[in-house]
């Protein structure tokens, strides 16, 4: 089984991991450490029996960053410059699921905040990496689109390790969800979170 082990905790494919905790508890910092954007002070993060690398991980940040004068599709294509392949079918299908097919040819600076947030999730998912880290994916979305995003991330956990931070845990209540609470730098499983 593909897995990540960190601080004696193991994340596995087939579960959706949802990290909750108060603001400032270290949820986002933890994702940045897993993604290798912030150095860890000690220990190691093992993925498939080796040290994890940036090539293993997609980090989808809460705040979308796009080049505003370009269309959404052009922003997506910029990412392909750094990858060998692209799959237009995955783009179309994921955009359809996120209900943003109609904005792909629209300039970013005329898109709403919610449309940009969903396009940001699209951009992360089409990277098709084995580990998907998502920071507050529903922060800028209404309830309907939040549920669509939660369902899509849950679907991806069948083939990838998916770890989400949120202040809205009720959106992520699925049969295979593991809720983790951060307290004083440690994880505690707590499936009684509402």
Residue pairs with C-beta under 8 A, 6 or more apart in sequence:
1 12
1 13
1 14
2 12
2 13
2 47
2 48
2 130
2 161
3 10
3 11
3 12
3 13
3 47
3 48
3 161
4 10
4 11
4 34
4 45
4 46
4 47
4 52
4 131
4 161
5 11
5 45
5 46
6 34
6 43
6 45
6 46
7 43
7 186
7 187
9 180
9 187
11 17
11 161
11 163
12 161
13 157
13 158
13 159
13 160
13 161
14 157
14 158
14 176
15 157
15 176
15 177
15 178
16 153
16 154
16 157
16 162
16 164
16 172
16 174
16 176
16 177
16 178
17 161
17 162
17 163
17 164
17 177
17 178
17 180
18 164
18 165
18 166
18 169
18 172
18 177
18 178
18 179
18 180
19 27
19 30
19 163
19 164
19 165
19 166
19 180
19 181
19 182
19 187
20 27
20 165
20 166
20 167
20 169
20 179
20 180
20 181
20 182
20 193
21 27
21 181
21 182
21 183
23 167
25 182
25 183
26 182
26 185
27 135
27 165
27 182
28 62
28 135
28 136
28 165
29 38
30 165
30 182
31 59
31 133
31 134
31 135
31 163
31 165
32 38
32 59
33 39
33 40
33 45
34 45
34 52
34 57
34 59
34 131
34 133
34 163
35 54
35 57
35 59
35 133
36 52
36 53
36 54
36 57
37 54
37 59
44 51
45 51
45 52
46 52
47 53
47 56
47 130
47 131
52 131
55 129
56 129
56 130
56 131
57 129
57 131
57 132
57 133
58 124
58 125
58 127
58 129
58 131
58 132
58 133
59 124
59 133
59 135
60 120
60 121
60 123
60 124
60 125
60 132
60 133
60 134
60 135
60 137
61 120
61 135
62 135
62 136
62 137
62 139
62 140
64 116
64 117
64 119
64 120
65 120
66 72
66 75
66 108
66 116
66 119
66 120
67 74
67 75
67 78
67 108
68 107
68 108
68 109
69 107
69 108
69 109
70 78
70 107
70 108
71 104
71 105
71 106
71 107
71 108
72 100
72 103
72 104
72 105
72 106
72 108
72 111
72 119
73 104
73 105
75 108
75 119
75 123
76 91
76 104
76 119
76 122
76 123
76 126
77 86
79 123
79 126
79 127
80 86
83 127
86 126
87 126
87 128
90 125
90 126
90 128
91 104
91 122
91 126
92 101
94 122
94 125
94 126
94 152
95 101
95 104
95 122
97 148
97 152
98 118
98 119
98 121
98 122
98 145
98 148
98 149
98 152
99 118
99 145
99 148
100 115
100 118
100 119
100 122
103 111
103 115
103 119
108 116
108 119
111 119
113 140
114 140
114 141
114 142
114 145
116 140
117 137
117 139
117 140
117 141
118 141
118 145
118 149
121 134
121 137
121 149
121 152
124 132
124 134
125 132
125 152
125 156
129 160
130 160
130 161
131 160
131 161
131 163
132 153
132 156
132 160
132 161
132 162
132 163
133 163
134 153
134 162
134 163
134 164
134 165
135 165
136 165
136 166
136 167
137 149
137 150
137 153
137 164
137 166
138 145
138 146
138 149
138 150
138 166
138 168
138 171
139 167
141 149
146 168
146 171
147 171
150 171
150 172
153 162
153 164
153 172
154 162
154 172
154 174
154 176
154 177
156 162
157 176
164 172
166 172
169 179
169 193
169 194
170 194
172 179
177 191
178 189
178 191
179 189
179 190
179 191
179 193
180 187
180 188
180 189
180 190
181 187
181 188
181 189
181 190
181 193
